[in-house]
Amino acid sequence: MKLVLAGASGYLGTAWRDHLAQQGHEVTRLVRGEPMSADESKWDPYAGHVDPAVIEQADAVAALSGASLVRLPFSESYKKVFTDSRVLTTRTLAKAIARSERKPAFLAQNGIAGYGDRGDLVLTEDSPTDAPSFMGQVTRAWQDATGAAESAGARVVVMRTGVVLGPGGGAFKPLSLMFRFGLGGPVGSGEQYFSTISLHDWVRAATFLAEHEECRGAYNLSGPVPATNAEFGRSLGHLLHRPSKLRAPAWPIRKALGDVSSELLGSARVVPLRLEEAGFVFEHRTQEQIITAALGR
């Protein structure tokens, strides 16, 4: 399989391209600067430019680009940067696919924030994605940006990804550091569901969706046994042999993070119904298995 990848230098992109290479697939990385190797191609997503020949030769195109969520302050100007880095890059690739003759498959990264704060309700791909929060609005605009490719008849897969936990970076690095220093514990009430997936299973799932032509539409990329924030903390503390009772109150989190505090305080009990129905088998199903894998054990 020949795959064109935007966001190849990020945490997910780096892990995925390594996995694809191990599986014998060919990856072309889209870069903003001048290409430094034969497997790179220059693009300008904000100007809507990508080499049409690169898209034409691809079996699949994937959009993982996006500015970091970890940013203080999360100002109004940064909200625009955060949104544009996802929506405009995805739209540029969707339009390029729509213009192509071959119409390669399009895999577009997304999030689970559209489901909103739903308590202990089990959320599948058929659940409403009408959350009024800033992050909910971003996920809807992000998905809508794939429209040109879908209207042109391309196979489009929207990967609604939970919190990816893996060694060496991503969300797990700051989380595990807090616990290692004895500062870990539940966030807010701790009763909110915290839907995660191991990095290992995420790259396997993304590859599965790229390879299986019958897969199209939205898929939840999240572990099949979601746990609460408090359960996550207890598991991480147990595996690190560190305490996990230092509660972080909700109000300073809301004060510091503002519109993105819902990512920590909201409850989304997300399950990967369509992914498992398609035949994907998770290697890390439970929260403890996911954390163990993130610890490199």
Wavefront OBJ file of the C-alpha trace (Angstrom):
o trace
v 0.000 0.000 0.000
v 1.184 3.525 -0.837
v 0.083 6.008 1.810
v 0.504 9.791 1.822
v 0.745 11.103 5.371
v 0.240 14.637 6.683
v 1.400 15.136 10.263
v 4.104 12.489 9.912
v 6.438 14.200 12.390
v 3.937 14.236 15.266
v 3.597 11.648 18.002
v 0.997 9.554 16.191
v 2.466 10.174 12.742
v 5.957 9.049 13.736
v 4.676 5.863 15.348
v 2.348 5.078 12.448
v 4.902 5.555 9.695
v 7.320 3.278 11.578
v 4.595 0.645 11.891
v 3.671 0.958 8.209
v 7.305 0.569 7.180
v 7.594 -2.578 9.312
v 4.524 -3.951 7.522
v 6.111 -3.305 4.120
v 4.006 -0.295 3.146
v 5.371 2.782 1.355
v 4.860 6.153 3.061
v 5.234 9.607 1.501
v 5.456 12.351 4.119
v 3.984 15.775 3.395
v 6.305 18.514 4.684
v 6.082 22.299 4.845
v 9.786 22.886 4.087
v 11.945 21.707 1.247
v 11.985 17.904 0.888
v 15.130 16.332 2.312
v 14.577 12.804 0.995
v 12.763 10.919 -1.754
v 9.924 9.972 0.581
v 8.970 13.610 1.273
v 6.750 15.959 -0.736
v 6.286 19.680 -0.125
v 2.813 21.044 0.480
v 1.200 24.243 1.744
v -2.095 23.275 3.379
v -3.081 26.872 4.160
v -2.676 27.897 0.522
v -4.449 24.727 -0.615
v -1.412 23.321 -2.440
v -0.365 19.673 -2.585
v 1.369 17.900 -5.467
v -1.446 16.237 -7.477
v 0.926 13.526 -8.739
v 1.583 12.389 -5.168
v -2.150 12.099 -4.469
v -2.772 10.328 -7.784
v -0.236 7.620 -7.005
v -1.543 6.928 -3.490
v -3.769 4.098 -2.331
v -4.651 6.108 0.762
v -4.124 9.616 2.134
v -4.126 10.330 5.865
v -4.498 13.641 7.718
v -3.042 13.731 11.235
v -1.988 17.384 11.333
v -2.955 19.560 14.286
v -1.530 22.075 16.743
v -1.054 20.859 20.306
v -3.901 20.861 22.810
v -1.341 21.346 25.602
v -1.001 25.128 25.569
v -1.337 27.802 28.238
v -2.927 30.182 27.855
v -5.394 28.705 25.375
v -6.180 32.166 24.012
v -8.703 33.205 21.372
v -5.894 33.599 18.837
v -4.572 30.132 19.637
v -8.078 28.678 19.291
v -7.985 29.812 15.656
v -4.531 28.275 15.155
v -5.716 25.064 16.814
v -8.830 24.847 14.649
v -7.238 25.886 11.339
v -4.380 23.421 11.791
v -6.964 20.641 11.697
v -9.742 21.928 9.464
v -7.749 23.642 6.699
v -5.202 20.846 6.365
v -7.953 18.240 6.145
v -9.898 20.330 3.623
v -6.838 20.772 1.380
v -6.330 17.011 1.200
v -10.037 16.318 0.685
v -10.143 18.719 -2.262
v -6.973 17.213 -3.741
v -8.528 13.752 -3.544
v -11.731 15.057 -5.133
v -9.724 16.451 -8.072
v -7.781 13.227 -8.603
v -8.719 10.533 -11.093
v -7.889 7.618 -8.813
v -9.738 8.843 -5.698
v -7.552 7.248 -2.995
v -9.075 6.459 0.377
v -8.985 9.305 2.894
v -8.305 8.649 6.590
v -8.968 11.760 8.655
v -7.983 12.031 12.296
v -10.606 13.396 14.683
v -11.554 13.299 18.360
v -14.316 12.102 20.669
v -15.157 15.557 22.052
v -18.194 15.788 19.786
v -20.004 13.288 22.011
v -19.770 15.734 24.912
v -20.179 15.146 28.640
v -22.578 12.182 28.737
v -22.002 10.657 32.172
v -22.025 6.849 32.161
v -23.957 6.522 28.889
v -22.193 4.130 26.507
v -21.273 6.040 23.332
v -20.985 4.386 19.927
v -20.436 5.870 16.487
v -24.217 6.307 16.207
v -24.402 8.524 19.294
v -25.080 12.247 18.676
v -22.013 14.442 18.193
v -23.740 17.712 19.020
v -21.713 18.829 22.045
v -21.822 22.660 22.255
v -18.299 22.954 23.704
v -15.420 24.510 21.778
v -13.834 21.090 21.300
v -17.141 19.664 20.120
v -17.404 22.419 17.508
v -13.849 21.694 16.348
v -14.534 17.985 15.833
v -17.626 18.737 13.734
v -15.807 21.278 11.550
v -12.909 18.818 11.264
v -15.198 16.059 10.025
v -17.078 18.413 7.699
v -13.719 19.273 6.091
v -13.634 15.786 4.557
v -16.789 16.587 2.573
v -15.190 17.244 -0.827
v -13.572 13.800 -0.896
v -16.752 12.036 0.160
v -18.892 13.943 -2.354
v -16.456 12.927 -5.096
v -16.955 9.251 -4.243
v -13.759 8.556 -2.315
v -13.792 6.173 0.624
v -13.579 8.385 3.724
v -12.790 7.133 7.237
v -13.054 9.506 10.203
v -10.969 8.265 13.143
v -12.562 9.530 16.364
v -9.620 8.983 18.653
v -9.620 8.831 22.440
v -6.572 9.658 24.554
v -3.629 7.754 23.073
v -1.259 6.383 25.704
v 2.190 5.217 24.694
v 5.814 5.345 25.788
v 8.019 8.326 25.136
v 5.551 11.147 24.668
v 1.982 12.167 23.977
v -0.452 12.594 26.864
v 1.113 9.798 28.903
v 4.409 11.576 29.572
v 3.039 14.428 31.752
v 0.447 12.131 33.342
v 2.993 9.537 34.409
v 5.432 12.189 35.655
v 2.825 13.549 38.078
v 2.300 10.073 39.513
v 6.035 9.334 39.678
v 6.436 12.459 41.840
v 3.595 11.371 44.105
v 1.215 14.044 42.791
v -1.235 11.750 41.008
v -4.894 11.213 41.725
v -8.392 11.762 40.379
v -9.257 14.910 38.466
v -12.426 16.621 39.661
v -14.893 14.012 40.934
v -12.967 11.204 39.233
v -16.294 9.659 38.230
v -16.016 10.893 34.639
v -15.081 8.315 32.002
v -11.604 8.688 30.524
v -11.531 6.827 27.209
v -8.049 5.756 26.156
v -6.287 3.527 23.623
v -2.738 2.191 23.541
v -0.431 3.655 20.914
v 0.245 0.099 19.744
v -3.444 -0.555 19.091
v -3.975 2.876 17.539
v -1.387 2.305 14.796
v -2.749 -1.201 14.222
v -6.320 0.131 13.999
v -5.379 2.946 11.613
v -3.573 0.463 9.368
v -6.564 -1.899 9.528
v -8.906 0.884 8.407
v -6.556 1.883 5.576
v -6.263 -1.685 4.310
v -9.924 -2.730 4.495
v -11.836 -1.226 1.591
v -15.205 -2.035 3.144
v -14.494 0.354 6.038
v -15.907 3.843 5.608
v -17.496 6.478 7.801
v -16.797 7.206 11.472
v -14.911 4.800 13.749
v -14.127 5.189 17.435
v -10.447 4.482 18.053
v -10.640 3.894 21.775
v -10.201 0.884 24.031
v -13.191 -1.462 24.359
v -13.326 -1.323 28.176
v -13.418 2.388 29.139
v -12.654 3.272 32.743
v -13.307 6.296 34.907
v -10.648 8.879 35.661
v -10.369 7.557 39.221
v -9.942 3.973 37.978
v -7.244 5.159 35.591
v -5.432 6.866 38.467
v -5.608 3.802 40.688
v -4.256 1.577 37.909
v -1.400 3.948 37.073
v -0.502 4.436 40.744
v -0.551 0.673 41.335
v 1.699 -0.057 38.357
v 4.139 2.698 39.364
v 3.944 1.786 43.074
v 3.019 5.388 43.828
v 0.089 6.969 45.718
v -2.940 8.021 43.690
v -5.154 9.913 46.134
v -4.164 13.549 45.584
v -7.341 14.947 44.046
v -7.141 17.859 41.594
v -10.214 20.061 42.197
v -12.320 21.015 39.198
v -12.530 24.790 39.658
v -8.839 25.687 39.095
v -8.800 23.409 36.037
v -11.787 25.254 34.603
v -10.110 28.551 35.447
v -6.785 27.622 33.838
v -8.032 25.727 30.781
v -11.300 27.497 30.070
v -12.966 26.112 26.957
v -10.758 23.014 26.810
v -11.293 21.977 30.439
v -14.052 19.664 29.178
v -11.298 17.347 27.910
v -10.382 16.562 31.529
v -13.654 17.086 33.352
v -16.193 15.780 30.836
v -17.305 12.142 30.808
v -17.240 10.199 27.524
v -17.735 6.444 27.845
v -16.734 5.655 24.272
v -16.633 2.130 22.815
v -15.226 1.063 19.397
v -18.364 -0.754 18.240
v -17.847 -0.444 14.462
v -14.133 -1.247 14.647
v -14.734 -4.516 16.474
v -17.672 -5.373 14.221
v -15.310 -4.959 11.249
v -13.050 -7.642 12.734
v -10.322 -5.642 14.481
v -8.945 -7.378 17.585
v -7.469 -5.239 20.360
v -4.289 -6.449 22.037
v -4.738 -4.040 24.957
v -8.370 -4.090 26.045
v -8.438 -2.969 29.683
v -7.127 0.222 31.245
v -4.437 -1.726 33.097
v -3.260 -3.372 29.860
v -3.163 0.006 28.114
v -1.140 1.594 30.917
v 1.215 -1.398 31.105
v 1.910 -1.042 27.369
v 2.495 2.701 27.770
v 5.050 1.927 30.463
v 6.870 -0.270 27.952
v 6.306 -3.456 29.935
l 1 2 3 4 5 6 7 8 9 10 11 12 13 14 15 16 17 18 19 20 21 22 23 24 25 26 27 28 29 30 31 32 33 34 35 36 37 38 39 40 41 42 43 44 45 46 47 48 49 50 51 52 53 54 55 56 57 58 59 60 61 62 63 64 65 66 67 68 69 70 71 72 73 74 75 76 77 78 79 80 81 82 83 84 85 86 87 88 89 90 91 92 93 94 95 96 97 98 99 100 101 102 103 104 105 106 107 108 109 110 111 112 113 114 115 116 117 118 119 120 121 122 123 124 125 126 127 128 129 130 131 132 133 134 135 136 137 138 139 140 141 142 143 144 145 146 147 148 149 150 151 152 153 154 155 156 157 158 159 160 161 162 163 164 165 166 167 168 169 170 171 172 173 174 175 176 177 178 179 180 181 182 183 184 185 186 187 188 189 190 191 192 193 194 195 196 197 198 199 200 201 202 203 204 205 206 207 208 209 210 211 212 213 214 215 216 217 218 219 220 221 222 223 224 225 226 227 228 229 230 231 232 233 234 235 236 237 238 239 240 241 242 243 244 245 246 247 248 249 250 251 252 253 254 255 256 257 258 259 260 261 262 263 264 265 266 267 268 269 270 271 272 273 274 275 276 277 278 279 280 281 282 283 284 285 286 287 288 289 290 291 292 293 294 295 296 297
